[in-house]
């Protein structure tokens, strides 16, 4: 194409875009003039500059381009990107030009573009796809999200797997530092990298590598739910696990004994700590990788899902100068996130905060943090005993797992320290009896414990595809039982590109806060049962887990199904 013709076309397009925004009152003449000057200096796109300067939104630019070029606007949240179209344009090209191929119609490729006036981009994708291009306008933010969601690594993984060695991979190929370029580009190492990268893109917290009779099943846990990711040939299991074992400092020759380890992984500016665990099954060795994405921001307490009332109760508990505060829930319920958010809210200037964790998932400034290391003799109990000699004001213990740790934590809380920790229990009242089961006398529980919080994580309804619906009779009944009234309307997600057709995007907490009042202490000391103590706690205003969940249903945050799936009703 003639470069002069292209320049004139793009210049004309920019002028028309600016005048259209000017005529619709989106920008002033002075703002347009300044934006055009910046555009000339940077040789960038006028729309990008207007968005950067806060003078227009991506939606404003999309509407103006649609009117100007007489092209349709396509909402990628409501349209499914077809695999046949996706295969025609490489991910690198899609990112370079901020576009996503949507569908193949006859001999044309429908492409959603942030800038359909970019003639060079259209020529580029036309040459690659060998099809006529039908451009459409899209929101650039939606386009980038669609690229992340739709360009999966499965195609490249298949290509790498086809190059795996037929014989078992020699240890020298698996064993090398991550900086060794030769090893990093081997098919096995490249496949491991692609699996982890795709998991990060999918917002997965875990990768499950599971051998079956005739295949290797790969699953990602996203928003607390396992989803099938892909299947690989059975002969890929041994080289993949060998590579991961070396990275996690495990014994590559050991296949029958359970092992665990960890390693760091960095790609495109995102850093993640990965914990690996293996276990022998009837079909072969399985491995689970727990991903701790360090690029994600640390939550504040107000972002965890507290209602105004429960947040105040919990903050009052944190304001105690000494005593023990416990967070309860099953694995994956967000206990560590709550403990970190709690620690982050405390004063670090006038008080000394020391932690003992397994593992350290987030590093704080001005806090002394210690990693559990059984090989070096650093267990929760041993570490907690040593911390007591460091003149701490606040102690965070990652988890109370045994009697010894529980006794030392209670002792610390009774000697002028504020102790934060987690424990496995079904609900807040259950924590009291869990401590008794661990050998802590009821009078010590009453003296040491400031309060307890139990929590669960529920998936949020995807706001991009949310709509009203009619729930099942069981869901409606459960809602009415908790809140005592019929809802005005239920909502759910119908599924879209941005939520992976699940109808959910992200998670929030449902929380049950129990401060230890004098009446609760009296009941525990006289040997009352869990039901009696729970009844008293509810009378004092404790909101149960299930009720907290149904309140979020009323707000349109989640669905009754999610609440029922993650909580239970007593009585």
N, C-alpha and C positions, 0 to 999 in steps of 0.2 A: 504494500500500500504506500502511496505517496505521502511522505512524512509531512510535507507542507499542508496537504489537504487535511490530514489528521489534526494537525495543530489548529488550523482554522476551524474545524468542526468542534474540537474541544473548547476553544476559546468562545465560540458562539454559544455552546451549551452552557458554559459557566456564566456568561452574561445573562442568558435567559433565566437560569436558575436564580441568580441574584435579583433580577428584576421581578420575577414571579413572587419571591419571598417579600420583596419590597412592596409590591402592589397589594399583597394580602395582609400587609401590616405586621408581618412577623419580625421585620428588621427595619431600621431607619436608614436614610441615605448615608449618614455618617458611619454607621456600623458596616454598611456594605462596602463603602470606600476603604475603610480600615482593613476589612477582611480581604478585599482584592489586593491591597498592598502586601499583606502577609502572604497571600497566595503566590504572588509574584516572587517574593523573597525566598520562599521555601520550595517553590515549584511543586506544590501539593494540590489537593482537591479542595475547592471552595466549600463544599458541604462539610468535609472533615474539619476545616478551620472554623466554620460557623458553630459546629457542635462543640469543638474544643473551647471556644470563647464563651460558650453558654448562651449564644444568640439564637440558636435553633435546636430543636430536639431531633433525634434520628427519624421520628415519625413525620416531623415537618419536612425534612429533606425528602423522604420517600414520597410523600403526597405531592410535593412540588415537582419532583422528577416524573412522577406518574402523569401529572397533568401536562407537563412540558413535552414529554416524549410520546404521549398518548399510548402508554403501556399499562397493563394491569398491575396492581399491588397484590402480592401473594403473602398471606400470613403463614409463615412456616410452622407456627404452633398448631395450625389446623390442617396442614397438608402433610402427607407422608412422602418422604423421599424414597423413590423407587430404586431398588438395588441395581437394575439394569442401567439406569441413568448414572448412578454413582460410579459404576465401574468404568465409565467412559472418560472421566476426568480425574487425574491424580490429585491426591490430597494437597500436594505442594502447590499445584496450580490453583486449586480452590482457595487456599489461604493467601496466595500471592495477590489474587484479584478480588478477594472477598466475594465469593459467589458459591452457589451450591447447585449442582444439576438436579432437577426435580423429577422429570419424566421424559420418556421417549414417545412422541406422538407421530406416527407415520415415519417420515424421513427427517423429522426435526427433533432437536433436543431443547426442552424447556429448561431455562436456566434462570434462577433467581439471583439478581445482582444488586450490590450496593450502589453501583454506578453503571447503568446500562448504556451510558454515552461513551464508555471507554471502548473505542473501536479496536484498539490493539488487543484488549482482553478477549473480545468477541472473535477476532481472527485467530487468536491463539487456541481457544477451546474448540473452534470449528475445525481447525487443522488436526487437533488431537482426536476429536470424536468422529471426524469425517461425516458430520451431519450439519444440516442447516440449523442455525441457532435462533430460538425464539426467546428473546430476553424478557424478563419481568422484573419489577422493582420489589426490593425487600428491605426490611430494617437491618442495618449492618450488624447490630448486636445479635438479633435472631439468627442471622446467617452464620456468624462465628459460632454460636451455640450449636447450630445444626451441623456444622462441620465437625465439631468436637464429638457430637453424639452419633453421627452417621458414618464417619470414616473410621471404621473399626480395623483392628490390626489382623483380623482373621486371614485376609488374603495374603498378606506378607508372611504371616506365620506358616500358612500352608506351603508357601514357596521355600521358606527356611527349613521346614520339617522334611521336605523332599530331598534336602541335601545332607540330612543327618547321616553319619557313618553307619554302615551295616553292622560292623562289629562294635562291641562296647567301647565307649569313649575312653581314651587313655587319660590317666589322671593328670598328665601334664597339660591337656587341653582344658580340663575343668579348673585346674589349680593354677591361678595366676592372679596378680593384683588387678584391680578394676582399671588401673591406668594402662595396662598392657594392651595396646591397640590391636595387636595380632589376635589375642584371645577374644577381645570384645567383639570382633567381627566374625567369629566362627558361627556357624548356623545355630549351635546349641545356645551360646551366649546371647546371640541376637534374639532368639525366640524367648528366652527368659526376660530380656529387656522389654520386648513387645508385650508380653503378658502383663508385666507390672505397669507399663505405661497405659495400657488399655484399662486396667483396673483403676488407676488414678483418674482417668478420664470419666469412667463410669461412677465415680464417687464411692468405690467399693471400700469396705473396711477389712475384708478378708478375701483371700483366694484359696479355694479348695481344689487340690489336685488329687483325683480319686480314680484309682484303677478299677475297671470293670472287667468282665470276662473277655471282651474283644475290643476294648477302647479305653482311652483315658478321658474321663469326664472332668471338664473344667467348669467351676462355678464361682461366681462372685457374690458376696453378701453386700447388698445395696439397701440402705435405709433399714437394716436389720433383717432383711429377707433374702434368702439364697435364690439366685437366678442362674440358669444355665447360660454359660458364655460360649463354649465351643466343645467339640470332641476332637481328640487327636489319636493317631494310631498308637496301639499298645507299645510298639517298639520305641516310642519317644520317652516312656516313663523313666527308664534307668538313666539315660544321659541328662534329662532335665533335673532329676533329683540329685544326681551327682554334682552338677554345676551349682545348684542351690545349696547343697551341703557344704561345698567348699567355701562359697560366699558367706555362709553362716557359721563357719568354723566348726563343722561337725565332722564325724568320722565317716569318710566316704565309703569305707569297706563294710561298715556296720549296717545291716538291713533288717535285723530281727528285733533289736532293742530300740525302744523309744528314745528319741533324742530331741534336743531343742537348742536353738542358737539365735543369733540376730545379726543383721548387717544394715548398712546405710545405702540408700539409692538416691541418685540425683539425676534429673533430666529436665531440660528446658527451664532451669531456675527453680524447679520444685524439688524439695528435699524430703525424703521419707525414711523413717526408721522401720525396719521390717523384722518381725519376730517369726521364726520358723519352727515348726514342730512336726515330727514324723511319728508314725505308728504303723506297725505291721498288721495287715489284714489278710483275709483268705485269698484275695485277688492280688496281693502285693502291697508294697509300701505306699502309704498315703501321706500327703504333706499338706499342712495348712499354713498360709502366710498371713499374719496379722499386720495390717498397714497402718502406720501412724504418720499421717501427712502433716509435716511440720509447717507447710505453707499456709495451713488454715489458721485463722486468727483464734485467740483464746476467747471463750465466751465470758460475758459478764453475767452476774447472777440474774439480772433482769431479763436476760435472753434465754433462760433455761426453761421457761414455761410456767413460772410462778404466777398465781393470781396475786392481786394487791395484798390481800389479807395474809396468805401463806408466806409471801416474801417478807412482810413485816415480822411475822413470828420467827422466821428463820434468821433474819438479821438480828433480832433481839437475842436469839440464842448465841450467835457469833459474837455479840457484844459482851458475853460473859468473860470475866478475867481468868477463870479457871474452870475445870470440869471437862467432861467428855461429850462430844457431839458425833453421832454415828449416822452414816448414810447407808441405806439398805436397798438391796435389789439383786436380781440374778445377774449373771454375766451378760454384758452388753446393754445394761440398762442406764449407762451414763454416770455411774458413781464417781469415776475418776474425774470426769469433766466437772461435776459439781464440786468435788474437793479442790480442784485447781481454781475454779471460779471463786470459791470461798476464800482460799489462801490469797488470791490476787486482790481481794477486797479488804484485807487486813493491813494494819499499819506496819510497815517494815522498817521505819526509821527509828522508832522508840522501842520496838520490841524485836527480840531475836527469834527468827523462825527457822526451824530445822526439820528436814523431812527424811524418811526412809521409805523408798519406793521400789517397785518391781513391775515394769521398768520405769525409768524416768522418761515420761512422755513429753514433757514441756519444761524448758529451762527458764528459771526466773532470775532476775537481777536481785541482789541483796538478800537472797535466801540460800541457806546452806542445804544442799540436796545430796543424798546418798543413795547409791544403787545397791539393792540386795545382791549378794554374791556368795552363795552357799559354799563354793570351792574355797573361798578365802575366810569362811567362818562368819560372814556377815548375813545373818538371817534377820527377819523382822524383830525377833525377840532380842538377839544379841545387839543389833543396831540400836534398838530403842533403849537398851540398858546403857550403851555407850553415850547416846545422846543426852541422857539424864545428867551426865557430868559436864556438859557443854554450856550450862547456864542458859537454857532456852526459855522463852516465854510461851511459844506456841510450837507444838509438835504435830506434824502430819505423818501418820502411819498408813501406808498404802492399803493394807488390809489386815484385819484381825482374823487369823486362820486357826489359831490353836490356843490352848489354855495358858501357856507361858506368856505369849504376846498379850493376851487379854489381861492377865494379872499385872504385868508391868505397865500397860496403858492405864489401867485403873489406878495403880499406885501413883503414876505421874500426874493424873488428873486430880488426885487428892492432896498433892503436895505443891499446889500453886501453879500448875501448868494447864493451858488449854490444849486438849488433845482432839485432833480431827482424824477420823478413820472411817473405813467401810467394813461392812459385814454382810454375809449372805443370809437373808431372811426374807420371808414372803411379804411382810408388811411392817409398819412401825411398831405395833404391839408385839409382833413376833421377835423383834430385836431384844426386848427385855428377857424373854424366855431363852433366846439363843445364848445370851451372856450367862444365864443360870446354867444352861446345859454345858457351857465351857468351864463350869466350876466356880463362877463368881457368885458369892453369897448375895442374896437379895438386898441385904442392908447396904452392901458395898455398891451394888447397882444403883440404889436410890441415892446414895451419897455422891457418887461420881458422875452420874449421867445428867447432863443439862437438858438434852432432848434428842430426838431421833427424826430422821426423814427417810421415808421409803419412796422409791420412784420407779417409773417405767418410761420407755420411749415409745411414742406412737408416731406413725407417718402422717405428714401434713398432706391435705388435699392439694393437688397441683392447681395453682391459681390460673394456669393458662387454659385448662380444659374443665374447669369446675362448672357444674350445673346442678339444678335441683333434681331429686329422684325420690322414688317411693321405696322405703326400706322394707325388710321382711318384718313379719309380725313379732318375731323374737327380738329383733333390734329395737323396734318401737316400744315393746314391753319393757325392755331393760332400761331404756331412756326414761320412760314414765316412772318406773320404780325408783330411780335415783333422784329425779328432779320434780316428780309429783305433778307434772303437767304435760300436755301434748305439745310438741314443737310446732312452731310456725312453718318451718320448712327444713328438710334435710338436704344436704349437698354431698356430692361425690365427684370424683374426676372420671371422665369417660376415657381418658388415655390420649396422649399426643406425642409428638416427637420429643419434646423437651423432658418428658417424664418417662420415656421409654415405654409408652403405652401401658403404664401401671396405674395411672390416675393419682399417683402420689409423688411428691417431690420434697425431700428433706424430712426432718423429724423434730419433734418438740417433746418436752417432758410432761408427764402427769405426776403430781407430787402430793405426798401425804405427810404433813408436818405435825409432830407430837412433842410439844414441850412437856417436861415432867413436872406436873403440878403437885401440890401437897396431897391432893386426893388420890392421884395416880400412885404416888409413892406409898400411901397408906394401904391401898388395895394390894400392891405387890408384896408389902411386908406381911400382910395377914394371910397371904397365900391364895389370893383370888385367881380365878382362871382367866385365860385370854379373852373369852367372850365378855366377862364382866368388866374387865379393864377397857376393852374396846368400846363397850356401850357408854362407859363414863367419858372416854375421850371424845366420842361423837357428841355427847351432851355438852361438853365444854367447847365445842366448835370445830373439832378436827374434821376436815373434809377428806373422805375416803378416796383411795386411788380411782375407783370406778366413777364416783361422783365427779371428781376432778376431770376425768376424761369426758364425761357426758356434758360438762360445762363447756368444754372445748368443741364438742359436737354442736352445741347451741350457738357457739360463736362462728361456726362454719370452718373451723380449723382442721378437724379430722372427721372420721366416720364412726358410727356405732360399731361397725365390724372391727375396726382397729382397737377400740377401747375394750371390747369383749375379748379380743385375741390376746391382749396384753395385761388384763387384770382379771380378778375373780371377786365374787361376792360371798361374804360370810353371813351366815344366818338365814 
